Amino acid sequence: MYSSFVKHISFPFYQWWHGSDYLKILKEYEKSQWYSPEQLYDLQFQRLQKILIHAYENVPYYKELFADIKITPVDIQSFDDFKKIPTLTKETLQTRLEDLTAKNIPRDQLHQGVTSGSSGQPTYYHQDRNGNRIRKAAGRRLMKMVGYDIGQRVFYFWRESPYTILGGKKVSRSDESLAVPSMLIRAKRSLHNSFAVENQTLQFDPTQLNEEEMHKAYSRLKAFKPHLIVSYVSALYRLAQFFDAEKLTDIRPGSIVVSSETLYQHQRELMEKVFGCPVYNRYGLQETGMVAVECPERTGLHYNQEILYVENVPVTDDNNQLVITDLINVGMPLLRYETGDSASLDDSICECGRGLGRIGQLQGRIIELFPTKLGGHINGQLFATFHWIEGVRQYQVIQREIDKFVIRIVTDDTFKDANLKPMLDVIYEKFGNDAVIQIDNVDNIPFTKGCKYKLVVSEISS
């Protein structure tokens, strides 16, 4: 009853009242997913030409780059021509953020975010608000393929960042919560939560996966009865192992979506057995939003082809990586952006009938589970907090023994030893006050064979 009310009455009314075209955009993308590959290529190239002209005229970095390689947007008449533009690295984004930001977009129309630091290096980025509305609709369209709809209950087995971005500055959520909202803000929040929320959501932090926490997760799931569970792969796989051993098999969502790590077949099979529903893989970048989701055919992940151009670029003889162009972010155009992730591409029409291209054989990062002598396991996402620490440019956490750690860090001139204290306190809390932590200051942390940084390593994990 609630789902139907939100989907058909309260949410559409709220959107209409605020003059939002979000639902109209969603409807357009639900239609365009059935376009032929040729129609989608034409749409992509039209948007590519527009973003190239915009970047050339309004973004200092690209004005400089185009001059260096002696071309203009007029010279790019095909996707092959587009390859003349060098790829954009995360390092360039980190060091040239302001030069990559469009000068004709007012700052109050930009959202600033920061990546979770999965490669060990935080990356700040800008997105314009209009593009974010389109991005949200396109992502919602992909999620509808797995049965996720407006008004449904969603359980997020996901760790919330300890910080947020307010006014362009990094603010801890604990500090943010200390601020007393005005009466007007409280009234707006009450109105929004009562009539405008797309989905009822419940979030559970999977960082500490001991028996007590997993029993607690079971109780929350049983009471909440979610239509959909969204989780990291390893966290939900560990929970499924526990539920299976404890015969806790009465949690029955409609579907499960996992991301942020490589999904292996044995993990999918166990999760589907325990939860009694299909498990779908999802891929995304914080810099570009949701990129791709599996459809029920599960022969690859359909990507948001209308708003992204995806390439598979060789790195070495044995490795390639996905390179993505955001076709709608006029606030900070990302042209041929290196993801660091390896995958294959399939532009043939899927059995489901959608013309959207697919990403296959996706090899992303693996988030380790760290055993603890206090009982259970700690999810490696705990260490994503390091990317917020001032002066830490890159890092890697290695568990040598159950209570012995080596933390490698690459720092800049703003780093102070005291900056590490909040994170070290968390480690002591999770692994015991007598845990031994060795800090190694290094010049760089090398790539793995797959051209990725391994953020966390447990040398004793099974």
N, C-alpha and C positions, 0 to 999 in steps of 0.2 A: 504493500500500500504506500509506504513512504517513498520507495523507489519510483513508483509511477507518478506520485504527486510532484516530486522534485523534477523528474524528467519532463513532464508534460505541462506543469503549471508554475511552480514557484521559481525554478531556475530560468525558464524562458521569460517569465514576467520581469524578473530582476534584470535580465539582460536588456529587455526592451525599455525598461524604466531608465536605465543608464545609457541608452543609446548605443549599446554595443552591437557590433556586427559579428561577434564570435560564432554564434550558431549558424549564421549565413555562410561564413567561411568554412565551418565544419561540413556543411552540406555540400559545398563546392568540392571539397577534397574527397568526400565520400563518393562523388560522381567521377572525379578525374582518375581515381585509382583503377578504373575500368578502361581508361584510354588505351589505345594501341601503343606499343613502344615508339613508333614513329611520331605519334602525337605528343608523347611525353618528351622526346628528344627536341622537337620543335619548341615546346614550352620552355624547356630547360635553356635552350640556346637564346631565346628571346630575353629571358631573365639574366642570362650570363652577359649579354651585350649591354644591358642596362646597368648592371652592377660594375662592369668594366669602365664604362663612361663615368659613372659616379665616382669610382675609386680614383680614376685618372684626374678628375677635376677637383676633388675635395679631400683626398687623403695624401698627406705629404710623403709618406713612405712609398706609395705607388707612383706618385708623380716622379720621384727620384728614381725608382726602379725602372719605369718605362723609359726614362731618358737614358739610363745606363745601358739598357739592352736595345735601344734605338728602335722602339716600336710605339705605336699608339693603338687605342682600341679599334680604330678603323682597319688596322692590319690583321685583326683576329676575325676571320670569316668562317672558322670551323673549330671543332673541338681539337683537331690536330694542331691548328695554329695556336690554340690556347696553351699547348704544352711548351711554347716558347717562353712562357713566364716561369721563372724559377719557383720551386716549392717554398712555402713559408714554414719555418721551423718554430718550435715552442721557444727556443732560445731567443729568436728574433722578436717574438711576441712579448717575451719577458723584458727585453731591453729596449724595445721601440714602441711601447704601448701607446704613448701619446701621439707619435707620428703615424700610427695605424688607425687612429680615431678620426672620423670625419669631422671637418671643421665647420660644416654647414648644418650640423645637427645640434640643437640646444642641449646642454648638459642635463637639463631636467627631463629630457626625453630618452636618456640613456640609463640602462641598468648596468651596474658593475658587479661582476662576480669573480670567483676564484676557483680554480680546479681543486680537486681533492688531493692532488699531489701523488697520484698513483705511480708516477715515474720517479718520485722522490723530489720533484721540482715543482713548486707552486707556480701557477700561471694565471695572471689577472686578465680579464677581458671585458669588453663592452658590448652590449646588445641594445638596439633601439626598441622602444616599447611597441611600436606598430609591428615590427617583425616578430616580436615575442608572441603577439596575439595570433599571428599566422602560424608560428611554430607550434604553439600550444594546440591549435585546431588540427594541424597535420599529425601531431603526435597522438592526439585523441583518436583520430581516424585509424591509425595503425593499431592502437590498443583495442579498438572495437572488433578487430579481426579475431581476437581471442575471447570475445564475449564480455569485455569491460564496457560498461555503459554508464551514462549519467544517472545518479541516484543510488548506485550500488555501494555496498560496504567494502572497504579496502583495508586490509591489514598489511602494514609496512613493517617487515622484519629488517629494519634498516637503522643505521646509526645516524643520529642528528649531529651536524657539525657543531662544535662548541662555540663557534663564532658566526657572526653575520656581518653583512656590509651595510652600514648606515651612513648616509651623507658622504659616501666615498671613503669611509674609514672602517677599519676592522674593529668590531665591538664584540666582546664576549656575551653570550646569551644570558649569563648570570647577571652581568651589568645591565643588559637591556631589560631584564625582568624587574630590576629595581626601580625603573622609571614608572611613575604613576600616570596612566593615561588620563587625558582630560575627559570630561563628561561627554563631549561630542564624540570623541574617539570611541568611548565605551558604548555609546548608543549605536554608532555605525557598526561596530563589531557585533553587537547583539543582533542588529538587523541582518547583517550578512550571514551570521551563523544560523539564524532561524530560517531564512528564505533563499539564500543565494549560494549555498555550498553545493558544489556539483556532486560530491560524494561524502558519505560518512567515513571517516578514517580513524584508524587506531595504529599508533606507532609503538614498536617494541624494540629496544636496543639489544642487538645480539652480541655485543662485544664480549660479555662474560658468559660462556656457554657451559656452566656447571649444572648439576642436577637440579638444584633449587631454582635456577633461572629458567631451565627448560620446563619444569613443572609449572612455573608461573606463566610461561608462554602458552602452555597447553590450556590453562584455566582461562586466560584472556581470549584465546581463539575460540574456546567452547562457548564462552558467554557472548562474544561479538558476532559469531557466525558469519564470517566474511564471504562475499561472493568471489573475491579475488585476493590472493596473497602475492605481494611483491617482495623480493628478497635478493641478497647476495647468494651466489650459488653455494659456496661452502657452508655458510651459516644454516641455510635451510636443509642442506644435505645432512649436516650434523644433527639437526633437530629431527629429521626423518629417521636417522639411525636410532636415536634415543626413543622416539615414539614407537618404532618397530620393536625394539627390545622390550619396551614396557607394555606392549600391546595397546597403545593409545591410538587407535585407528578410527575414531569416530569424528575426526575433523574433516569435513567434506565441503571445501570451497568449490566453486564452479570451474576455476582455472588458476594456474600459478604462472607468474612471470619472473624469471631470474635474469640477472645481469651482473656486470662488473668483473666477471671472471669467465674462463673457459668452462663451458658446460659439457661434461662427458656423458656418454650413453649410460654407464652404470649408475651415475647420479640421477639422471632423468628417470630411469626405470624404478629405482627405489622410492623416489619422491612420488611418482605416479601410483605406485603400489600403496604407500602409506596414506596419501591424501585422496586417492580415488578420483583423480582428475588429470587432464592433460597439463604438461609442463611446457611452457614456451620460452624461447630464448629471446633476449632483447639486447640491443647494442646502442650506445649513445655516448656523446661527449658533452661535457658541460658547456664547452665553447660553442657548440652548434645545436644543443638540445638532443632530443630523441632522434636517432638515425634510422634504426631498423628493428622490426619485430617479425617473428615467425607467424605464418598463417596456419590454419589447421592442417594443411598438407605437410608442413614441416620439411620442406625441401630447400630451405634457405630462408633468410630474413629479408622481407620486403623493405626497401628503404624509401624514405621520403623524397622521391625523385623529382617532384615538382619544385622543391626548395633547396635541393642539394645536388651537386654534381660529384660523383664518386669515381675515382680512378684507382687502378692497381699498379703501383710503380715499383720496378725492381730496385732493391737496395744492394744486394750482392747476388752472386750466381745462385745462391740457395734460398734467398729471402726476398720478399717484397713487402710493401706496406700500403695500406689504404691512404689515399690523399683525398681530402674533401674540400669542396668549395661551397660556402654558404651563399646562396643566391638571393637572400632576402635581408641580410644584416647590413643595412646602409650605415648604421652607427659605427661599425668597425668591420669592413669587408675582410673576409678570410678567403684568399684566393690560393688554391692548391696547398691547403694546410696539412702538414704531416701529422698523422695520428699516432704513428709508432705501432699500430696494430696490423697483423698479417691476416689476410683473408683472400678468398677468390670472389669473382663477380660473375653473375649469370643474368643476361639480359633477355633470355627466352621467356615466353609467356608461361606462367605457372599453371598447374592443373586447376587451381582455384579460379582461373580466368582473369586475374589482375594483370595489368600491363606493367606494373611497377617492377623495376629490376630487383635482383636479389643478391644478398651477400651470403657466401657460403664458406665453410671450413674456417670459421672465425677463430683465431688464436689470440686471445687477449691475455691479460695478466692472471696469475693465480694468487689468491690471497691465502696465506698459510693460516693454519690453526695452531696456536701455541699451547701445549699442555702446561698445567700449573700444579705445583704441589699442594695448593689450597683446594684442588679438586676441579675437574672439568677442563675446558679449553677456553682460551681467549682468542677471539677473532682478530686477525691482523689489521682489520680496519681501525682498531684502536690507535694504531700508530700514524694514521692519516693526520692526526692532530699536529704532527711535527711541521706540516707545511704552513702552519699559522705562526710559527715561532720566528720572531724578528731576527734577521741575519742568517737564517738557515736557508741556503740555496738548494741543497740536495741532501738526501739522507738515505740510510739503509739500516735496518734493525736485524740483528742476527742473534738467535737463541742458541748458544753453544751447549748449555746444559739446562736442566729444568729451572734453575734459578740463577743462571749466569748469562749475561747479555753483552754484546758488543754493538755500539751504536756509532756508525760512521757518519760524519757530517762534513759537508762542504759549506763554508761560511763566507760572509762578506765583512766589510769593515764595521757594519752596524751590530755585529754579534757580540754578546756578552755571555759569559758562563751562566750568569744568573737567569738568563732567558730560558734555560732548559728546566729550571726547577719545577714549574707546574706539571710538565710532562713526566719528569722523573718521579714526582709524587704519585702520579696515577699508576706508574709501573710498580712502585712499591706497594700500593694499595691492592693491585690485582695479583701480584706475584709474591708478595710477602716483604716485610720490612728488611729482611736480611738478604734480599736479592742483590747480586753483585752486578754492577753496571759499569762497563768500561767505555769511555768516550774516546773515539779516535777521530782527530781532525785530519782530513785528507784533502788532496788537491782535486780529485775527481773520483767518481764511482763508475766502473766500466760497464758497458752494455753486456747483456747476455748474448748468446748465439742468435737469438731471435730478434736482436736489435731493440730490446727493452731493458729498462732498469728493473731489477727485482727489489721491490720496496721492502719486503720482509722475508726472512728466511729462518725457518726452524730446523736446525740440524738434528733434532730428536723427534720430529713429527713422523708418524707412520703414514 
